[in-house]
Amino acid sequence: MAASSLEQDPSPADIARRDQEEKDRKAREAAEQAQLPYQWTQTIRDVDITAPIPANIKGRDMDVSLTKTKIRVAIKGQEPIIEGDLPHAILVDESSWTLETTSKPPGKEVSIHLDKANKMEWWAHVVKTAPKIDVSKITPENSSLSDLDGETRAMVEKMMYDQRQKEMGAPTSDEQKKMDMLKKFQEQHPEMDFSNAKMG
């Protein structure tokens, strides 16, 4: 009886179910994000938010406040479009907002650019009260990695590797390097006692 061979590979039904679950998750996530009064996109380095506003609104009618850990975007005298704590810190001096005329109604949009303080993490949401997206499913476009110069790209790839290792409780590349160096040193100096050596 070859019953045991069934356990190795997921059946077509399992794969279909997993695909369907993933589709459902994406649809649910998209629906939650569509409910927000703004749209947002991100790269590993920054977050961009846009929100449609009436065409008669001018810059002086806007109430926009960006601090290291908070955001508020509102038309004066109205309920805020976005307000709350950011999930991660931003570089305020590098962040900005503009009012832009658009070809689609209502005619204008406020555009906010947030520069991430930590250039190595994905945001699950813009403010902590908003629904989250599943950041583990984000795959940075290879094109954006290949746009980076060699040194930066190597650093980004190393940090992405380290983040994955950390999530799994495994050593980061630096820790691994230190352990390898210590091991090599121990092999070259068997006469030394390393039992109390601390890694740090």
N, C-alpha and C positions, 0 to 999 in steps of 0.2 A: 504493500500500500504506500503510495507516495503522498500521504496526507501532510507529512511534515514540510514538503516543498511549498505548500500553500502559505505557510507562515512567513516565508522570506519576503516576497514582493507584495506590495499592496495590489489588490485586485482592481480591475477597471472600475468597479463600483466604488471602491474606497477612493480612488483618484478622482472620480466624478464628484463624490460627496465632498472631498476636500476642496476641489475647485469651486463647487457651489457655495461652500461655507466662506471661501475667500471672496467670491463675487458678492455674497450677501453682506459680508463685513464692509467691503468697499462701497457698496450701495448705501448701507446704513451710515457710514462715515461721510459719504458725499451728501446725503440728505441732511445730516446734522450740520455740515459746513454750509450748505446752501441756505439754511435757516438764518445764518448770521447776517447782520446788516452790513457786512463788509466781506471782501475776499482777500485772501492772503496767500503768498507763495514764499518759499525760502530756499536759500542755498546754505551750504555749511557755514557761510560767513555772515549772511544777513537775512532779514525778513522784510518783505514789502507788502504793504496793506493798501487796498483802495476801497473807497466807499462812495457810492453815488450821492450827490447832494443837489438841491435845486439850483437852476441856472442863475438865479438872481443873487445868490450868496457871494459875498466878496471875502477876501482874506481877513479883513477886520471883523467880520461877523463870526469868525471861527474862534473856538476856545480849544486850543491844542496845548497839552502839557506832556512833555517827555522827560522823565527822570530816569535814574539808573535802573529802578525796579518797578516803575509805574507808568501807565499811559492813560491819557484822557483825550478823547477827540469828540468834540461836540459843536453844534451850532449854538451860539449864545442864546440862552433862554429856553433851550430845548433839551430833551433827554439825550444823554451821551450816546454816540454811535458805538464807541468803545470806551470802557473805563475799567480799570482794575490793576491787579498786580501782574507783572510780566513773569513768566515761568523762570526766566534766567535774566541776568543783568545785561544791559546794553551800554555802549559807549555813547554818551549823550552828545558829545561834541561832534561825533561822526554821523549822528542820526539827524534826520530832517523831515520836513513835511512841505508839500506844495499843493496849490489849488490848480486844477487843470480843466480846460474846456474839452469836452469829448463830443464825438459825433453822435453818440447814442443818448437818448433821454435818460435822466432829466437834464442833461446838458453839461454838468460839471461833476468832477470827482475830487475828493481829497486823497492825496497820495502820501503815504507815510513810509519812510525808509528807516529801518532800525538796524544799526550795526551791532552785531553780537559781540559781547565782551569775550566770550569763549567761542573761538572759531571752529571748535571741534565737536559741537553737539547739535543735534536736531531738536527743534521745538515741537512739542506735541500740540500746543495751542498758543495763541497770542496773549490771552489773559487766562489766569488760572480758573476762572469761572466758566470758560467756554468749553464745549465738548472737545475731547482729545482725538488726535489722529494716532494711528499705530506707527510710531517712529521706527520700530524694528523692521518695517516693510519698506522703508525708504532706501532706494539704491541710488546713490549719487550718479548722475549721468557721467558715463566715462568721458564724454567730450569735455565736461567741466574739469575733470581730473587731468586730462591730457593738455588742457589749456595752461595748466600751471607749469612753471619752470621746474626742472628736474629736482632741485633741492626742496622746493615747497611741496611738490607732489609726493616725494619720498616721506616728508614729514606728515602730510595728511594721511597717507596710506598707513604709516606707522601708528598714528593716533587712532585711526579707525580700527586697526588691528588690536591696539591696546584696549580700546573701549569694549570690543567684543570679548577679549580675554578677561577683562574685569567683570563683565556681566556673567561669565562662566566661572568666575572665581579662579581663573588660571593666571600664571605670572605674566606681567606685561613684558614687552620686548627688552626693556632696560633691566628689569629684574632677572630675566632669563640670561641676559648678557653677563650680569654680575655673577650669577650662579655658575655660568660656564667658565668665566675667568677664574673664579675661586677654585673650581674643580681642577682646571688645568694647572693652577699654581700648586694645589695640593699634590697633584701627580708628580710635579717637578721637585717638590720638597716633602717627601714622605716622612722626613725626620721631625717635621713641625706638627704641633698639636693644634688642630683647628676646631676642636669640639666646642669651644666657647665663642667661636667667631660669630659676630653679629652682622647681619646684612642691613645696610641702611643707606 
